[in-house]
Amino acid sequence: MTTVVPTSEEDPALSVVRFTSELAWADAGPEVAEPQVTRLCVEAQECMVMGRWFDLASLMLTSAEVIFSKVAEKDLECIFTVICNVVTKSESPDEALEMAKLISSKISQQPKDKPALRLKILFNLYNLLENPYSRFYVYMKALSLAIDGKVTEHVIPSFTNIDSFLKEWNLGILDQRNLFLAISNVLKENKSSGKDYFKFLTKYLATFSGEDAYTLSEAKEEAVHTIVEFVKSPDMFQCDLLDMPAVGQLEKDAKYALVYQLLIIFLTQRLDAYLEFHAANSTLLKSLGLVHEDCITKMRLMSLVALGSDETGQIPYSVIKDTLRINDDEVEPWVVKAITAKLIDCKLDQMNQLVIVSRSTDRVFGQHQWQSLRTKLATWRGNIANVISTIQANRITDDGSQAIQGLTIR
């Protein structure tokens, strides 16, 4: 946090008012400038005496853009440190929020002029604020500035702390929704990791639950982006998008029903279904930025996972060959790819031409998967209980034998 250290007897806030007003009126000549500077300084003093901190902040920001255009960056940061420090004077959280809104708005007016410095000033303001919602407001302003000023790399590191921020800010659903969308937009602008982009898009979509059709329609475009991001990702093979109302609305949408159908194919069907879809909708796939060859690769792995989910746990090489539409000598390399991607655990029985699967990843994890997990846990719990009972029984038997052996016949 930046600390203001007075270097003269004059109050730092009054010094800033004097300096900025002299700068703003410099071209008017001494006869015009001096009365104006004096007037502004007197007004600033009145604000401080009467505790009108919002009015003081407003007065200090009158020439904000003149300051940005004429003052060196080092001095600029010092000036705005003093301005931002005014928020600490108020004892009213509401007044501090209004000042934060005013200051952040002025700082963000020209985002393409010294954007990195403006962003730094916003974060200095953030650190001076005590009210959680005021901090959230300034953070959102920082995200918008980062996008408009094309300095997104400066805010992305903060995304690792979003969970702790959410606890601190204690936001309602609408504010959470706006936050996740803003973060998604930053990641999209920055062309960051597809997984991170997908993660925050999914968080955004999850905030829509049980809303009316009009509200859900706000999320249509983002729902499509999320589906496309999942489909084109080479290392994402599981998601819960099908359970989200924001995604489900696409099923009967005139414009995006085919995108929803594509998601259904990737999460519940196999390669043959995708190839049939591509034959009828190749133009759509290209318009979505999807590469056919990459989709085939992913669907082969997804199809292999689907085969691994079979209750028998054994997959003949011939079935893999036919399902994945590959040659005989490609079966084992594709199984190895699935193992490397941690999609299945298995052994290769080359003599009998079988893949023996011990575990496979579920592409979706819904009610059926939870029920299956519950059954497995119940079985595991029962097995553990039997083992414990057996151990206890053997211990009693051993203790009894030792007692008998210790008896002396008199």
FIFI-600137 format. One line per field, with one value per residue (C-alpha): residue number from 1; x, y, z. Coordinates in nm, 4 decimals. Last residue first. Layout:
i: c(NUM:...);
u: c(X:...);
v: c(Y:...);
w: c(Z:...);
This chain:
i: c(410:409:408:407:406:405:404:403:402:401:400:399:398:397:396:395:394:393:392:391:390:389:388:387:386:385:384:383:382:381:380:379:378:377:376:375:374:373:372:371:370:369:368:367:366:365:364:363:362:361:360:359:358:357:356:355:354:353:352:351:350:349:348:347:346:345:344:343:342:341:340:339:338:337:336:335:334:333:332:331:330:329:328:327:326:325:324:323:322:321:320:319:318:317:316:315:314:313:312:311:310:309:308:307:306:305:304:303:302:301:300:299:298:297:296:295:294:293:292:291:290:289:288:287:286:285:284:283:282:281:280:279:278:277:276:275:274:273:272:271:270:269:268:267:266:265:264:263:262:261:260:259:258:257:256:255:254:253:252:251:250:249:248:247:246:245:244:243:242:241:240:239:238:237:236:235:234:233:232:231:230:229:228:227:226:225:224:223:222:221:220:219:218:217:216:215:214:213:212:211:210:209:208:207:206:205:204:203:202:201:200:199:198:197:196:195:194:193:192:191:190:189:188:187:186:185:184:183:182:181:180:179:178:177:176:175:174:173:172:171:170:169:168:167:166:165:164:163:162:161:160:159:158:157:156:155:154:153:152:151:150:149:148:147:146:145:144:143:142:141:140:139:138:137:136:135:134:133:132:131:130:129:128:127:126:125:124:123:122:121:120:119:118:117:116:115:114:113:112:111:110:109:108:107:106:105:104:103:102:101:100:99:98:97:96:95:94:93:92:91:90:89:88:87:86:85:84:83:82:81:80:79:78:77:76:75:74:73:72:71:70:69:68:67:66:65:64:63:62:61:60:59:58:57:56:55:54:53:52:51:50:49:48:47:46:45:44:43:42:41:40:39:38:37:36:35:34:33:32:31:30:29:28:27:26:25:24:23:22:21:20:19:18:17:16:15:14:13:12:11:10:9:8:7:6:5:4:3:2:1);
u: c(-0.1120:-0.1694:-0.0221:-0.2201:-0.0152:-0.0947:-0.4648:-0.4126:-0.2033:-0.4782:-0.7405:-0.5334:-0.4860:-0.8589:-0.9469:-0.6930:-0.8302:-1.1822:-1.0638:-0.8797:-1.1826:-1.4157:-1.1821:-1.1661:-1.5433:-1.5896:-1.3430:-1.5396:-1.8670:-1.7199:-1.5890:-1.9302:-2.0995:-1.8379:-1.8998:-2.2765:-2.2425:-2.0109:-2.2681:-2.5400:-2.3214:-2.2517:-2.6225:-2.7069:-2.4511:-2.0808:-2.0301:-1.7408:-1.6814:-1.3137:-1.2214:-1.0820:-0.9703:-0.9855:-0.8586:-0.7717:-0.7945:-0.6114:-0.5879:-0.2090:-0.1724:-0.3512:-0.2970:-0.3614:-0.5800:-0.6202:-0.8262:-0.8563:-0.5255:-0.4165:-0.1187:-0.3552:-0.5719:-0.2653:-0.1436:-0.4789:-0.4383:-0.0884:-0.2277:-0.5002:-0.2930:-0.1440:-0.4897:-0.5890:-0.8240:-1.1942:-1.2159:-1.5162:-1.3992:-1.0422:-1.1532:-1.4017:-1.1340:-0.8913:-1.1468:-1.2493:-1.2728:-1.4099:-1.7314:-1.9357:-1.8555:-1.7049:-1.3884:-1.5824:-1.6970:-1.3386:-1.2317:-1.5038:-1.3789:-1.0240:-1.1443:-1.3640:-1.0595:-0.8599:-1.1592:-1.2172:-0.8542:-0.8854:-1.2042:-1.0579:-1.3127:-1.3228:-1.6983:-1.7442:-1.5475:-1.7806:-2.0853:-1.9520:-1.8914:-2.2523:-2.3979:-2.0791:-1.9599:-2.2646:-2.2163:-1.8504:-1.9462:-2.1999:-1.9456:-1.6908:-1.8986:-2.1843:-2.2539:-2.0281:-1.8898:-2.2150:-2.4284:-2.1949:-2.2422:-2.6197:-2.5959:-2.4078:-2.6764:-2.9501:-2.7742:-2.9783:-3.3314:-3.2866:-3.4424:-3.1352:-2.9744:-3.1735:-2.9872:-2.6644:-2.7947:-2.9990:-2.6763:-2.6790:-2.5443:-2.2414:-2.1081:-1.7676:-1.5217:-1.2653:-1.0524:-0.7000:-0.7164:-0.9609:-1.1613:-1.4871:-1.4669:-1.3948:-1.6764:-1.9209:-1.8111:-1.8352:-2.1900:-2.2922:-2.1315:-2.3465:-2.6635:-2.6063:-2.8353:-3.1080:-3.1280:-3.2793:-3.5540:-3.6260:-3.6969:-3.4301:-3.4083:-3.0323:-2.8042:-2.4956:-2.3500:-2.3033:-2.0529:-1.8597:-1.8466:-1.7127:-1.4585:-1.3272:-1.3425:-1.1168:-0.8812:-0.8737:-0.8204:-0.5084:-0.4808:-0.5717:-0.5358:-0.8690:-1.0363:-0.8817:-1.0020:-1.3490:-1.3702:-1.2710:-1.5498:-1.8026:-1.6998:-1.7332:-2.0693:-2.2122:-2.0709:-2.2327:-2.5668:-2.5427:-2.4717:-2.1180:-1.9523:-1.6475:-1.4061:-1.5257:-1.5297:-1.1798:-1.0542:-1.1913:-1.0598:-0.7009:-0.5583:-0.7278:-0.4862:-0.2150:-0.4431:-0.4538:-0.1261:-0.1367:-0.4642:-0.2842:-0.4858:-0.6103:-0.9754:-0.9281:-0.7186:-0.9472:-1.2503:-1.0707:-0.9573:-1.3112:-1.4244:-1.1549:-1.2708:-1.6272:-1.5103:-1.3011:-1.5980:-1.8037:-1.5518:-1.5356:-1.1802:-1.0399:-0.6763:-0.5685:-0.8211:-0.6993:-0.3450:-0.4939:-0.6566:-0.3306:-0.1492:-0.4147:-0.3759:-0.0004:-0.0439:-0.2954:-0.0735:-0.3247:-0.5368:-0.7755:-0.8762:-1.1666:-1.0523:-0.8808:-1.1794:-1.4211:-1.1947:-1.1896:-1.5668:-1.6609:-1.4119:-1.5509:-1.9028:-1.7844:-1.6086:-1.9305:-2.1294:-1.8701:-1.9002:-1.6048:-1.4369:-1.0675:-0.9479:-1.1109:-0.8870:-0.5850:-0.6851:-0.6087:-0.2735:-0.1731:-0.3011:-0.0452:0.2396:0.1559:0.1521:0.4852:0.6513:0.4634:0.5721:0.2904:0.1359:-0.1156:-0.2186:-0.2493:-0.4638:-0.6821:-0.7422:-0.8097:-1.1266:-1.0027:-0.8895:-1.2244:-1.4188:-1.2013:-1.2646:-1.6398:-1.6392:-1.4418:-1.6757:-1.5250:-1.6079:-1.2461:-1.1269:-1.3956:-1.3298:-0.9591:-1.0354:-1.2588:-0.9813:-0.7373:-0.9788:-1.0332:-0.6603:-0.5876:-0.8618:-0.7416:-0.3821:-0.4700:-0.6492:-0.3887:-0.1040:-0.1760:-0.4426:-0.1965:-0.1049:-0.4660:-0.4712:-0.1147:-0.1766:-0.4955:-0.3054:-0.0313:-0.2613:-0.5089:-0.2197:-0.0684:-0.4081:-0.4305:-0.0743:-0.1551:0.0966:0.3728:0.6020:0.7203:0.4065:0.4419:0.1494:0.1720:0.1261:0.0000);
v: c(-7.8645:-7.8125:-7.4788:-7.2549:-7.0322:-7.2332:-7.1773:-6.8005:-6.7976:-6.9830:-6.7325:-6.4316:-6.5866:-6.6540:-6.3001:-6.1550:-6.3742:-6.2458:-5.8840:-5.9274:-6.0930:-5.8186:-5.5482:-5.7204:-5.7550:-5.3844:-5.2889:-5.4960:-5.3339:-4.9846:-5.0704:-5.1992:-4.8831:-4.6708:-4.8518:-4.8096:-4.4376:-4.3930:-4.5575:-4.3306:-4.0236:-4.1385:-4.1832:-3.8401:-3.6581:-3.6748:-3.6462:-3.7798:-4.0490:-4.1427:-4.5105:-4.7526:-5.1194:-5.1772:-5.5014:-5.4320:-5.7565:-5.9132:-6.2530:-6.2687:-5.8920:-5.8622:-5.4890:-5.3678:-5.0732:-4.7410:-4.4989:-4.1268:-4.0333:-3.8532:-4.0898:-4.3883:-4.2612:-4.2083:-4.5606:-4.6998:-4.5077:-4.6523:-5.0037:-4.9847:-4.8260:-5.1517:-5.2885:-4.9809:-4.7079:-4.6321:-4.5511:-4.7787:-5.0454:-5.0680:-5.0478:-5.3323:-5.5438:-5.4941:-5.6558:-5.4419:-5.5977:-5.4180:-5.6204:-5.3234:-5.1068:-4.7743:-4.8502:-4.8360:-4.4843:-4.3863:-4.5177:-4.3054:-3.9968:-4.0693:-4.1123:-3.8036:-3.5957:-3.7006:-3.6551:-3.3055:-3.2161:-3.3337:-3.1300:-2.8034:-2.5926:-2.2137:-2.1921:-2.0898:-2.3983:-2.6238:-2.4578:-2.5102:-2.8809:-2.9323:-3.2376:-3.4415:-3.3143:-3.4537:-3.7970:-3.7932:-3.6958:-3.9779:-4.2322:-4.1116:-4.1910:-4.0528:-3.9062:-3.6085:-3.5214:-3.5954:-3.4025:-3.1030:-3.1127:-3.1230:-2.8068:-2.6362:-2.7600:-2.6000:-2.2611:-2.0435:-2.1778:-2.2524:-2.5811:-2.7358:-2.3981:-2.3459:-2.6412:-2.4398:-2.1651:-2.4281:-2.6088:-2.9880:-3.0532:-2.8362:-3.0799:-3.1391:-3.4170:-3.4703:-3.1564:-3.2014:-3.1188:-2.8280:-2.7747:-2.9227:-2.7589:-2.4128:-2.4509:-2.5434:-2.2490:-2.0028:-2.1264:-2.0790:-1.7336:-1.6356:-1.7662:-1.6170:-1.3164:-1.5493:-1.7013:-1.3801:-1.3753:-1.7468:-1.7138:-1.7990:-2.1427:-2.1327:-1.8941:-1.8453:-2.1692:-1.9992:-1.7541:-2.0276:-2.2205:-1.9143:-1.8836:-2.2384:-2.2319:-1.9253:-2.0872:-2.4095:-2.2248:-2.0679:-1.7024:-1.5249:-1.1960:-1.0656:-1.3988:-1.4045:-1.0494:-1.1330:-1.4382:-1.2225:-0.9759:-1.2590:-1.4072:-1.0676:-0.9847:-1.3183:-1.2779:-0.9339:-1.0799:-1.3718:-1.1570:-1.0806:-1.1458:-0.9309:-1.1149:-1.4649:-1.3803:-1.2340:-1.5589:-1.7556:-1.4992:-1.5225:-1.7042:-1.4392:-1.1748:-1.2952:-1.1969:-0.8268:-0.6986:-0.9230:-0.7563:-0.4397:-0.3764:-0.0354:-0.1273:-0.4759:-0.3684:-0.0715:-0.3007:-0.5319:-0.2360:-0.1002:-0.4405:-0.4244:-0.0743:-0.1988:-0.5057:-0.2886:-0.0627:-0.3744:-0.4915:-0.1560:-0.0877:0.1007:0.2056:-0.1151:-0.0631:0.2946:0.1659:-0.0919:0.1858:0.3806:0.0771:0.0417:0.4051:0.3496:0.0454:0.2306:0.5341:0.6758:0.3942:0.3905:0.7579:0.7923:0.5124:0.7346:0.9684:0.6793:0.5240:0.8524:0.9107:0.5502:0.5386:0.8679:0.7269:0.4140:0.6214:0.8218:0.5003:0.3601:0.6808:0.7652:0.9575:1.0400:0.7105:0.7970:1.1099:0.8809:0.8365:1.2026:1.1883:0.8722:1.0371:1.3149:1.0747:0.8509:1.1494:1.2707:0.9447:0.9456:1.2971:1.5544:1.7181:1.4764:1.2847:1.6051:1.7703:1.4562:1.4917:1.8681:1.8617:1.5588:1.7552:1.9336:1.6069:1.4600:1.7666:1.7504:1.3846:1.4725:1.7394:1.7263:2.0904:2.1981:1.9881:2.1173:2.4763:2.4329:2.3010:2.5994:2.8359:2.6522:2.6700:3.0447:3.1121:2.9189:3.1062:3.4445:3.3591:3.2281:3.5273:3.7941:3.5437:3.4318:3.1930:2.9283:2.8140:2.7725:2.3914:2.3640:2.6211:2.4303:2.1017:2.2356:2.4221:2.1330:1.8899:2.1073:2.1312:1.7506:1.7229:1.9635:2.2489:2.2245:2.0473:1.6943:1.5110:1.1284:0.9604:0.5820:0.3494:0.0000);
w: c(3.9372:3.5654:3.4541:3.2110:2.9759:2.6625:2.7253:2.7529:2.4332:2.2473:2.3704:2.2635:1.9172:1.8812:1.9922:1.7440:1.4652:1.5297:1.5355:1.2054:1.0442:1.1688:1.0341:0.6943:0.6842:0.7687:0.4943:0.2421:0.3492:0.3151:-0.0315:-0.1357:-0.0018:-0.1785:-0.5061:-0.4740:-0.3939:-0.6941:-0.9210:-0.7829:-0.8392:-1.1966:-1.2689:-1.1243:-1.3363:-1.4078:-1.7825:-1.9867:-1.7255:-1.7015:-1.7217:-1.4669:-1.4576:-1.8346:-1.9905:-2.3555:-2.5481:-2.8431:-2.6717:-2.6944:-2.6770:-2.3437:-2.2905:-1.9384:-1.8370:-1.6625:-1.8681:-1.9423:-1.7853:-2.1071:-2.1200:-2.0838:-2.3711:-2.5891:-2.5014:-2.6159:-2.9411:-2.9917:-2.9233:-3.1885:-3.4658:-3.6027:-3.6804:-3.8822:-3.7598:-3.7706:-3.3968:-3.3437:-3.5911:-3.4605:-3.0977:-3.1555:-3.3280:-3.0397:-2.8099:-2.5107:-2.1642:-1.8587:-1.8798:-1.7535:-2.0565:-1.9497:-2.1437:-2.4716:-2.3852:-2.3044:-2.6460:-2.8047:-2.6239:-2.7434:-3.1005:-3.0607:-2.9652:-3.2686:-3.5000:-3.3620:-3.4277:-3.7875:-3.8381:-3.7076:-3.5180:-3.5600:-3.5100:-3.8743:-3.9768:-3.7789:-3.9335:-4.2857:-4.2175:-4.1076:-4.2896:-4.3294:-3.9930:-3.8134:-3.9730:-3.8746:-3.5196:-3.4874:-3.6197:-3.3631:-3.0572:-2.8476:-2.5019:-2.4316:-2.7740:-2.9549:-2.7053:-2.7418:-3.1208:-3.0734:-2.8638:-3.1456:-3.3876:-3.1762:-3.1928:-3.4284:-3.3940:-3.0230:-2.9166:-2.7524:-2.6877:-2.3666:-2.2140:-2.2007:-1.9723:-1.7870:-1.6893:-1.6457:-1.9974:-1.9226:-1.6618:-1.8181:-1.9008:-2.1759:-2.1650:-2.3028:-2.6743:-2.6242:-2.9439:-2.8135:-2.4710:-2.6101:-2.8644:-2.5884:-2.3744:-2.6637:-2.7371:-2.3738:-2.3800:-2.6774:-2.5164:-2.1705:-2.1923:-2.3233:-1.9762:-1.8417:-2.1052:-2.0668:-1.6954:-1.4429:-1.2809:-1.2364:-1.4220:-1.2016:-1.3441:-1.6831:-1.5338:-1.3531:-1.6821:-1.8622:-1.5811:-1.6256:-2.0071:-2.0200:-1.7683:-1.9689:-2.2972:-2.1514:-2.2442:-2.5667:-2.3757:-2.5058:-2.4239:-2.0769:-2.0094:-2.1426:-1.9176:-1.6192:-1.7023:-1.7383:-1.4036:-1.2332:-1.3899:-1.2769:-0.9283:-0.9107:-1.0188:-0.7741:-0.4682:-0.3567:-0.0212:-0.1113:0.1186:0.0345:-0.3368:-0.3129:-0.1551:-0.4509:-0.6999:-0.5767:-0.8810:-1.0953:-0.9659:-1.2051:-1.4993:-1.4078:-1.5570:-1.8648:-1.9628:-2.0718:-2.3883:-2.2710:-2.3248:-2.1775:-1.8784:-1.8169:-1.7969:-1.5521:-1.3405:-1.3236:-1.1952:-0.9282:-0.8291:-0.7737:-0.5805:-0.3504:-0.2844:-0.2085:0.0513:0.2381:0.3532:0.0552:0.0383:-0.1382:-0.4186:-0.4718:-0.5231:-0.7597:-0.9594:-0.9696:-1.1104:-1.3799:-1.4775:-1.5010:-1.7259:-1.9447:-2.0148:-2.2658:-2.4139:-2.1189:-2.1498:-1.9045:-1.6696:-1.4118:-1.3968:-1.3430:-1.0794:-0.8858:-0.8984:-0.8180:-0.5309:-0.4026:-0.4116:-0.2304:0.0378:0.0824:0.1323:0.3735:0.5851:0.8088:0.5305:0.5460:0.3929:0.0582:0.0443:-0.0062:-0.3693:-0.4402:-0.2603:-0.4446:-0.7610:-0.7297:-0.6478:-0.9449:-1.1766:-1.0422:-1.1507:-1.4824:-1.5799:-1.5864:-1.8932:-2.0472:-1.7359:-1.5326:-1.7986:-1.7917:-1.4182:-1.4176:-1.2078:-1.0113:-0.7046:-0.6867:-0.7030:-0.4285:-0.2129:-0.2784:-0.1719:0.1395:0.2722:0.6212:0.6975:0.7439:0.4514:0.2142:0.3202:0.2499:-0.0994:-0.1715:-0.0640:-0.2898:-0.5837:-0.5392:-0.5087:-0.8270:-1.0099:-0.8835:-0.9913:-1.3375:-1.4892:-1.4181:-1.4385:-1.8002:-1.9315:-2.0510:-1.6985:-1.5861:-1.5751:-1.4420:-1.1687:-1.0814:-1.0669:-0.8385:-0.5980:-0.5700:-0.5193:-0.2482:-0.0776:-0.0686:0.0654:0.3541:0.3610:0.6220:0.3765:0.2910:0.4098:0.3716:0.1900:0.2111:-0.0873:0.0000);
